[in-house]
Amino acid sequence: MDNRWQVEDWEAMKAKAKLSLALALFLGSLVLMQEVQVGVQTSEHPTLGAYLTDGQGRSLYLYTRDSKNTPTCYDQCAQTWPPLLVKEKAVAGKGVAPNLLGVAKRRDGSLQVTYNGWPLYYFVRDQKPGDVLGQGVGGVWFLVSPKGEALKPSTDQQPAGAQTDALLAQLLNEGQAVYSRICVACHGPEGQGGTGVRLAGNTNLRNARYVAGVIVGGGQIMPSFGSTLSDREIAAVATYVRNSFGNQFGVVTEEDVKAVR
């Protein structure tokens, strides 16, 4: 965004390589799992209770905008929420009702596992078994109960750490949409820069209120978005650029945005 955020190309290249490797490993693990028998089982969360996972313990989600046996998450959506695919059918593990397991055909002809009619998805930011960072994202993505229903606990039932993780996941999801709409033309789809500065691996993004202030008020070559974006949208896109492209600097809150207006 502002040219004060520029960093050395070498550091940015290393950060981008790490991010690409992480995504390749994640997708590679999914391909490997789909070459063997795909299982669906349940795991136990300390506050959420029992929820569906794959055979390796990775969390599975439903999308409330889907309809029965009809996936609607494709293209960019499917990059963030990869479908659980199978060659023929999934195998029921512990806690799973076999009669609720099924498959739905996707547009490319591949078969996506369903449970109680809900197509099942991963969240790409869940890095290990037990991660549930996709829970509640956008108010439309939820873990799946053993009965095949969306798990929708109230916020006060979650510990502070879980609330922070959920907020981060929600803002990342919303921020990606804002970035694609107004930032990608200048800063590139991978934050590599262009007419706008490089964001990938940019250590100047550490200061949350500084980032929010530049978005609100503009910079030397960047227009002001304070009058066109809401506090929530600015918090979301600031959080997105601070936690994408090799960056991991945490949440920017609406309170941070209000403080710099």
C-alpha positions as CSV (number, residue, x, y, z in Angstrom):
1,M,0.0,0.0,0.0
2,D,2.4,2.8,1.2
3,N,6.0,2.6,-0.1
4,R,7.1,2.7,3.5
5,W,6.2,-0.9,3.7
6,Q,8.8,-2.1,1.1
7,V,11.2,-4.9,2.1
8,E,14.1,-6.6,0.4
9,D,13.1,-8.9,-2.4
10,W,15.1,-11.8,-0.9
11,E,13.1,-11.8,2.3
12,A,9.8,-11.6,0.4
13,M,10.9,-14.5,-1.9
14,K,11.7,-16.7,1.1
15,A,8.4,-15.9,2.7
16,K,6.4,-16.6,-0.5
17,A,8.3,-19.9,-0.9
18,K,7.4,-21.0,2.7
19,L,3.7,-20.2,2.0
20,S,3.7,-22.0,-1.3
21,L,5.4,-25.0,0.4
22,A,2.8,-25.1,3.2
23,L,-0.1,-25.0,0.6
24,A,1.6,-27.7,-1.5
25,L,2.1,-29.9,1.5
26,F,-1.6,-29.5,2.6
27,L,-2.9,-30.2,-0.9
28,G,-0.5,-33.0,-1.3
29,S,-1.7,-34.7,1.9
30,L,-5.3,-34.4,0.6
31,V,-4.4,-36.1,-2.6
32,L,-2.5,-38.9,-0.8
33,M,-5.5,-39.4,1.5
34,Q,-7.9,-39.6,-1.4
35,E,-5.8,-42.3,-3.1
36,V,-6.5,-44.6,-0.1
37,Q,-9.7,-45.4,1.6
38,V,-11.4,-42.2,2.9
39,G,-12.8,-42.4,6.4
40,V,-15.0,-40.0,8.4
41,Q,-15.0,-40.2,12.2
42,T,-15.7,-38.0,15.2
43,S,-13.3,-36.1,17.5
44,E,-14.0,-34.4,20.7
45,H,-13.4,-30.6,21.3
46,P,-13.2,-29.5,25.0
47,T,-15.9,-26.8,24.6
48,L,-17.7,-27.7,21.3
49,G,-18.1,-31.4,21.9
50,A,-18.1,-34.1,19.3
51,Y,-17.6,-33.1,15.6
52,L,-16.7,-34.8,12.3
53,T,-13.2,-35.2,11.1
54,D,-11.5,-37.2,8.4
55,G,-9.6,-40.4,9.2
56,Q,-6.5,-38.4,10.2
57,G,-8.4,-36.1,12.6
58,R,-8.6,-33.1,10.3
59,S,-11.8,-31.0,10.9
60,L,-14.6,-31.1,8.4
61,Y,-17.1,-28.3,7.9
62,L,-20.5,-27.7,6.2
63,Y,-21.5,-24.6,4.3
64,T,-25.0,-23.4,5.2
65,R,-25.4,-21.9,1.7
66,D,-25.3,-25.4,0.2
67,S,-28.5,-27.3,-0.3
68,K,-28.9,-31.1,0.2
69,N,-26.3,-33.0,-1.8
70,T,-25.6,-29.9,-3.9
71,P,-22.1,-28.2,-3.4
72,T,-21.9,-24.5,-4.2
73,C,-18.3,-23.8,-3.1
74,Y,-16.2,-23.6,-6.3
75,D,-13.2,-21.6,-7.7
76,Q,-11.7,-19.2,-5.1
77,C,-14.1,-20.5,-2.5
78,A,-12.8,-24.1,-3.0
79,Q,-9.2,-22.9,-2.6
80,T,-10.0,-21.8,0.9
81,W,-12.4,-24.6,1.6
82,P,-11.2,-27.7,-0.3
83,P,-13.9,-30.4,-0.6
84,L,-13.5,-33.8,0.9
85,L,-13.3,-36.0,-2.2
86,V,-13.6,-39.8,-2.6
87,K,-13.3,-42.2,-5.5
88,E,-16.4,-44.1,-4.6
89,K,-17.6,-43.8,-1.0
90,A,-16.4,-42.9,2.4
91,V,-16.1,-45.3,5.3
92,A,-17.8,-44.6,8.6
93,G,-15.4,-44.5,11.6
94,K,-16.2,-44.2,15.3
95,G,-19.2,-42.1,16.2
96,V,-20.4,-41.8,12.6
97,A,-23.8,-43.1,11.4
98,P,-23.1,-45.0,8.2
99,N,-26.6,-44.3,6.8
100,L,-25.8,-40.5,6.9
101,L,-22.7,-40.8,4.7
102,G,-23.1,-40.2,1.0
103,V,-21.6,-38.5,-2.0
104,A,-22.5,-35.6,-4.3
105,K,-21.2,-35.0,-7.8
106,R,-19.3,-31.8,-8.3
107,R,-19.3,-29.8,-11.5
108,D,-16.0,-31.5,-12.7
109,G,-17.5,-34.9,-12.1
110,S,-15.5,-35.6,-8.9
111,L,-17.4,-37.0,-5.9
112,Q,-17.6,-35.0,-2.6
113,V,-18.4,-36.8,0.6
114,T,-21.7,-35.7,2.2
115,Y,-23.1,-36.3,5.7
116,N,-26.8,-36.0,6.3
117,G,-26.9,-34.4,2.8
118,W,-24.3,-31.7,3.7
119,P,-21.2,-31.6,1.4
120,L,-18.1,-31.7,3.6
121,Y,-15.1,-29.4,3.4
122,Y,-11.7,-28.7,4.9
123,F,-10.5,-25.2,5.9
124,V,-7.1,-24.6,4.4
125,R,-5.8,-22.7,7.5
126,D,-6.3,-25.7,9.7
127,Q,-2.8,-27.1,9.8
128,K,-3.1,-30.1,12.1
129,P,-5.6,-32.4,13.7
130,G,-7.6,-30.6,16.3
131,D,-7.5,-27.2,14.6
132,V,-11.0,-25.7,14.2
133,L,-10.1,-22.2,12.8
134,G,-13.0,-22.4,10.3
135,Q,-15.7,-22.7,12.9
136,G,-18.2,-19.9,12.5
137,V,-16.4,-18.2,9.7
138,G,-18.7,-15.6,8.0
139,G,-21.6,-17.1,10.0
140,V,-22.0,-19.7,7.3
141,W,-19.2,-22.3,7.9
142,F,-19.6,-24.7,10.8
143,L,-18.2,-27.9,12.2
144,V,-20.6,-30.9,11.8
145,S,-22.2,-32.8,14.7
146,P,-22.5,-36.6,14.7
147,K,-26.2,-36.0,13.9
148,G,-25.3,-34.1,10.8
149,E,-26.1,-30.7,12.0
150,A,-24.1,-27.4,12.2
151,L,-22.4,-26.9,15.6
152,K,-23.4,-23.3,16.6
153,P,-22.2,-22.6,20.1
154,S,-22.8,-19.2,21.6
155,T,-19.7,-17.0,21.9
156,D,-19.7,-17.0,25.7
157,Q,-19.3,-20.8,25.7
158,Q,-15.9,-20.5,24.0
159,P,-12.6,-19.8,25.8
160,A,-10.8,-16.5,25.0
161,G,-8.3,-18.3,22.8
162,A,-11.0,-20.0,20.8
163,Q,-12.8,-16.6,20.4
164,T,-9.6,-15.0,19.1
165,D,-9.0,-17.8,16.6
166,A,-12.6,-17.6,15.4
167,L,-12.4,-13.8,15.0
168,L,-9.1,-14.2,13.0
169,A,-10.7,-16.8,10.7
170,Q,-13.8,-14.6,10.1
171,L,-11.7,-11.5,9.4
172,L,-9.4,-13.4,7.0
173,N,-12.4,-14.7,5.1
174,E,-14.0,-11.3,4.9
175,G,-10.7,-9.5,4.2
176,Q,-9.9,-11.8,1.3
177,A,-13.1,-10.6,-0.5
178,V,-12.3,-6.9,0.2
179,Y,-8.7,-7.4,-1.0
180,S,-9.8,-9.1,-4.2
181,R,-12.2,-6.2,-4.9
182,I,-10.0,-3.2,-4.3
183,C,-6.4,-4.2,-3.6
184,V,-5.4,-7.0,-5.9
185,A,-5.0,-4.8,-9.0
186,C,-2.2,-2.7,-7.3
187,H,-0.6,-5.2,-5.0
188,G,-1.1,-8.5,-6.9
189,P,-2.9,-11.7,-6.1
190,E,0.1,-12.9,-4.0
191,G,0.9,-9.6,-2.5
192,Q,3.9,-9.3,-4.8
193,G,3.4,-5.6,-5.5
194,G,3.0,-3.7,-8.7
195,T,1.8,-0.1,-8.8
196,G,1.3,-0.6,-5.1
197,V,4.0,-1.8,-2.7
198,R,5.0,-5.4,-2.0
199,L,3.0,-6.9,0.9
200,A,4.5,-10.4,0.9
201,G,6.9,-10.8,3.8
202,N,6.6,-7.2,4.7
203,T,7.7,-6.7,8.4
204,N,6.3,-3.1,8.4
205,L,2.9,-4.7,8.7
206,R,3.5,-5.5,12.4
207,N,1.9,-2.3,13.7
208,A,-1.8,-2.9,13.5
209,R,-2.9,0.7,14.0
210,Y,-0.4,1.9,11.5
211,V,-1.8,-0.4,8.9
212,A,-5.3,0.6,9.7
213,G,-4.3,4.3,9.5
214,V,-2.8,4.0,6.1
215,I,-6.0,2.3,4.8
216,V,-8.2,4.9,6.4
217,G,-6.2,8.0,5.4
218,G,-4.1,6.9,2.4
219,G,-0.4,7.3,1.8
220,Q,2.0,8.8,-0.7
221,I,0.6,6.8,-3.7
222,M,-2.4,5.1,-2.0
223,P,-5.9,6.6,-1.9
224,S,-7.9,6.9,1.3
225,F,-10.5,4.3,1.8
226,G,-11.9,5.7,5.1
227,S,-15.0,7.1,3.4
228,T,-15.7,4.0,1.3
229,L,-15.1,1.1,3.7
230,S,-16.7,0.4,7.0
231,D,-14.7,-0.2,10.2
232,R,-15.3,-3.9,9.8
233,E,-14.2,-4.0,6.2
234,I,-11.0,-2.1,7.1
235,A,-10.3,-4.4,10.0
236,A,-10.9,-7.4,7.8
237,V,-8.6,-6.4,4.9
238,A,-5.9,-5.2,7.3
239,T,-6.0,-8.5,9.1
240,Y,-5.9,-10.3,5.8
241,V,-2.7,-8.6,4.5
242,R,-1.1,-9.0,7.9
243,N,-1.7,-12.7,7.9
244,S,-1.2,-13.7,4.2
245,F,1.7,-13.8,1.8
246,G,4.0,-15.1,4.5
247,N,2.9,-12.7,7.1
248,Q,1.7,-13.7,10.6
249,F,1.0,-10.6,12.6
250,G,-2.4,-11.2,14.1
251,V,-5.8,-9.5,14.2
252,V,-6.7,-5.8,13.5
253,T,-9.9,-5.1,15.4
254,E,-12.6,-2.6,14.7
255,E,-11.5,-0.8,17.8
256,D,-8.0,-0.3,16.2
257,V,-9.7,1.2,13.2
258,K,-11.9,3.5,15.2
259,A,-8.8,4.7,17.1
260,V,-7.2,6.0,13.9
261,R,-10.2,7.6,12.2
